[in-house]
Amino acid sequence: MKIVLTGGGTGGHFYPIVGVAQEINKLIEEQKLVDVELFYVSDEPYDDRVLFENRIGFRKVAAGKRRTYFSIKNFLDIFKTAFGTIKAVFAIFSLYPDVVFSKGGYASFPTLLAARLFRIPVIIHESDSVPGRVSLWAAKFAKQILIAFPEAARYFPKEKTKIVGIPLRREFLLPISAGAYEFLKLDPALPTIFVIGGSTGAALINDAIIDILPTLLERFQVVHQTGRANYKDVSGRADVVLHTNIHRDRYKVYDFLDETTLRTIAGVATCAISRAGSTSIFELAHWGIPAILIPITDSQGDHQRNNAFAAARAGMATVLEERNVTPNILIAEITRLIDNREERDKMKAAGHAFATPTAGRIIAEDILALALKHES
């Protein structure tokens, strides 16, 4: 039996795929299935180590983006997608999987098209409250459509759509509290603000935090993940701003968070400031961390704003629009949240209610069921 997993472009696509693969491998062991192979087909492996550790083979297939703004790259990427589709046809023909699971995104298009040509069963998972173009197209021939937000259901046929949430990697389900303050070199007597820039960073959030950093550090400590591309700039500016600040040790800056560090931060964070990517929202919900979400204004289909307000309606987060991200407003919102223990407790409980810790297992069961049916 062969199972192809596709999607990619960002960690928000890649890591949920890994979460599904982990649950598939667990089911394979439980059901004593033999000769089951998993393959990840995308434009980049994203994290070779994680693929190897989870016994996932990789097949490279080029894919071009379709941007919502004018760019010469849109024209050039037509040829990249065409080339990638040809390569995907050969890759899927050589593998001839029993099922293809897609997390959506531009990187999944060539593989999904190849699967359709060979009539291979497809299951798609849409992470956002407003589906992307690839998911909407693939829904026409997919055997099953799995969604994270109930708000996305109206875009898909009711009879084959199921709400499952976001699959998280097994290790991420368990935050680390014991020894966390010592590991992170933080003060257990101070509230901890976790600033999340995402795998590629968030310049607006980074800039806003640097602007108010001296004020924040008077009462709080900050763990700031900048994104690799922004780390040098942000850390350099922070050094200048905090050069003579007696509280400079209260600021911890990272370019990227490895698994252990992220789980440790999850064990101590008082609140979080984050973009409104779906994976980040569901991770914060699972960890019970009250969040201030700052959605990207011009995200595709305005999905980040819709994600953010869906989380706010659930009670686990507040939303701060980009146009309102000024030093005074951001400081006031952070202070209000940290000083209101009762509200944070309610948001924590709402997050746990919103979280979907069994999503990976449910998706894995559906994938294996369809693969076994096709194999027979």
N, C-alpha and C positions, 0 to 999 in steps of 0.2 A: 504494500500500500504506500502511495506517495501523496503527500499533502503539500501544496504550495501556498505560501503566505506572501502577500504583496502589499505594498504601500510605501510610505517613506517620505523623505525630504526633511523631516524634523523628528526630534525625539518624541514629540506628541503622537506620531504615527508608529515609530519604531518600537518604543518600549511597551505599549499595550500589545503589540504583536508578540513580543517576547513573553509577556504575561500569559497569553493564550497558548503559546508553544509549551510553556512550563506545565500548564494544566493538561495539555495533550499528552506530554511525556508521562505525567502522573497516571493518567487513565490507561496508557499503554501498559504500564507496570501493573496496575490493578487488574486489568482485564487479560493480562498475559498475552498481549498481541505481539506477533513477531513480524519482522521485515517491514516495519513502518519507518518511512524516511520523511523528514521535514526539510523544506527548502524555502529560503527567503529570496524572492526575486524583486530587485529594485535597481535604482541607478547607482546606489552606493551601499556598502555594507553597514555603514554608520558606526557600528561597534563590533569589530571582529572578535574581540575577546568574549563578549556576551553571546554571540552566535556560536562560537566554539563550545563554551561552557554548557549551552543548552542543546547541543547536538543538532544544530541547524546548518545545513549546507547553504552556500550562497551562489546565486547566478546573477551576473551583472547584465542589466538591460537599460540602455539609455532612455531618457524621457525628458521632454521639454515642457517648461511651464507655459501656462497661458495667463498672462498678467492682465489685470483690469485697467491698466494705464498704458499709454502709448510707449512703446519701446521697440527698437530694432531687434532686440532679442526675441520678441514674439514671432517675428518673421523667421529668424534663424532657427528657433526652436521647433518650427514646423518640420524641418528636415531632420532634426534630432529625434523627434517623436516618430517620424516615418521610419528612420533607421532602427530605432528601438523596437518598433512594432515588428519589423522583419526579423530581428534577432529574437524577440519574444516568441514568435511563431516557431522558430527552430528550437528554442529552449523548451517550450511547452510540448512540442512534438516529441523531443528526445526523452523528456521526463514522463510524459503522458500521465499526469496526476489524477487521482480519483476525485479530488475536490480542490478548488481554489478559494482561499479566504482573503478578502481584501479589506484593508482599513481605509481605503480611499486615498485621495491626493493624486497629483499629476503623475507620480512615479508608478502608480498601479495601472494606468490606462493601457499601456501596451500588453501587459500580461492578461488583463481582463478581456481585451479584444481577441487575443490568441485563444483564450479559454472559450470564448463564444464561438469562434470559428470551428473549434474541435468539439463543441457541444459538451464541454466538461462542466459539471455542476459548480455553481458559484454561490458563496455566501458573502454578503458584505456587511460591514459594521460602520455606521456613521456616528462619529464622536460628537458632532456639534448640534446645536438646536436648530440651525439652518443648514441643510445638507449642501455639500459641494457639488460641482458640476459632474464629476466622475461618478459619485454615488447616485445622483439622480439618473444618469444614463444607465449605469449598471443595474439599477433597480428594475429595469424593464425586462431583464432576462435572468436575474438572480433567483435562486430557489428560495432563499430566505434573506430577510433584511433585519438586522439587529441594530438597535439605536440606543444612545446613551440618555438623551433627554426626551421626556414625553412630548415636548413641543415639536419634535421632528416628525412625529407620527403622521401629521396631516399631509406630508409631502409624499407618502408612500402608500401602496395598496395595503389596506387593513388586514387582508387575509394572510399575508406572508410577512407581517411586521411584528417584531417583539421588542419590548423595552428590557434591556439588560444592564445598562450602565456602562462604565469603563473598566476594562480588565487591567488590573495592576499586577506587577511582578510579585511573586510570593514573598520575597524578602522585604518588600516595601510595606507589607501589611503589618509589620511589627516595628513600631518606633522603639528607639533605645533611650531609656531614661537613666538607668543606672550608670553612674560615672560620666554622664553627658556633659555636665558643667566643667569637669576636670579636663575632659577630652577637647572641648572647644575653648577652654581657657576663659570661661565666662563666670560672672558673679551670680550665684544662686539667689541673692537678695534683690536683684534687679530684674524688671520685666525685659523680655527678649523680643525684639522685632525682627522678623524674618522677611527679607526683601528678595523676591524671586524675579530674576530677569529672564528666565527660560534658557533653553540650550543655546539660543542665538543672541540672548540679551534683549534689553528693552531700554533704549537710550533715554526716552522721556522719564521713566522711573528712576534710572541711574542719576540723571541730572537733578531731578527733584530731591532725591535723598541727599546728594552732595550739598545742595543749597541749604538744607536745614540740619545738616549733620551736627554742627556744634550745639544747637538747641536740643536736639534729640538726646545727645549723650549726657546732658545734664541730669536726666532722670532715667534714661533707658540704655540698653545695649543693643547693638545692631549687628546682625549677621547678613551680609549682602552678597548675593550671587549675581555677578555682573554679566555673564556670558563671556566666552573666550575672546571674542573680537573686541570687547569693550574694557577688558580687565586692565590693561596697561594705562589707558586714559583715566579710568575711574580711580584706580589705586593711586596714580600720580597726583590727581587733583585732591584726593582725600589727604594725602601726605601734606600738601600745601595748606589746606584748610585747617588741618589739625596739628600743624607744626609745633605750636606752643600750648596746645590744649592738654590740660592735666588728665582728661578722660579719654585720651586717644586709644588706650588699650581696650576700651569698650566697643570698638569698631573692628569687626572681623570681615575681611573681604576675600572672596573666592572667585576664580574665573568659572570653574565648573565643580559641581559637587559629586563626589563619588558616593557609592551606595551607603557606606558606613557613616560618612559625614552627614548625608541628607537624613538618614534615619535618626541620627543623634540630634540634629536640629529639630526634627519633628517631635522629639521627646521633651523638648524644653521651650519651644516657641510659645509666646503669649498671644501673638497675633501675626498675621502675614500681610504683606503688600505684594500684589501680583497682577500680571496680565490675566486675561480671562480665557486662556486656552483650556479646553475641556479636561485634559489629563491633569493639569495643575489643580483645577477646581475639585475634581474627584479625589485627588491625593489629599488636599487640605481637608476635605469633608471626612475622609476616612480617619485622618489623624485628629480630627476634632479641633482644628486651629481656626479661630475666627479670622475672617479675611476682609481686607479692603481691596476690592477688585477695580482695576483701571483698564477697561477694555480698549483695544485698538479701534479708533473711530472708523477707519476705512478698510476694515477687514472684509474679506470676500463674503458677500451676502450679509454683511453686518453681523456675522455669526458671533463675534466676541461680545458685542453688546447684548445680544440675545442670550448667550451663555451666562453672562454676568447677572442679568436680571432674573433669569431662571433660578440661579443660586440665591439671589436676594429674596425672591418669593418663597424659597424653601426655608429661609431664615438663617442661613449659615454665613451670609456675607452682606456687606454694604457695597454700593457701587459709587465710584467717583469718576465722573466723565473727564476726558482728557482736558477739555477747556477749563475745568475747575481745579486742575492740579497746580495750585499756587502754593507758595510756602506757608502762608497763614492758614489756608483751608486744610492742607495736608497735616500740618502740626495739630490743628484743632481736632481733626477726625481721628488721628492716632491717639491723642491724649484722651479724648472722650471715650474711645473704646477700651483703652487700657484701664482707665479709672472706674469703669462701670463693670464690676465683677459679675453682677447679676445678668447683664446683657451678654457678656462673654460666655457664661455658663449656658445660657439659652442657645447661643449660636453653636457652641460645641455640641450640645445635644441634637440640634437640628442638622449639623454636619454628619453626625453618626447615622441619623435617620436617612439622610440623603445618599450616603455612601452605598456602594454596591460591591462588597468584598467577594461575593460569589460570581461576579460577572465572568471572570476568566473560565471558571469551571463550566458554567452554562454554555458559553460559546464553544468550548472544547468538546463538550458532549454533542452539540449540534453538528460540529464539523465531522467528528468521528462517525456519528450516525449516518450522515450523508455519504461519507467516504465508504463505509462498509456496504451501504446499499448499492452504490455505484460499482464497487468491486465485485459484488455478487451477480 
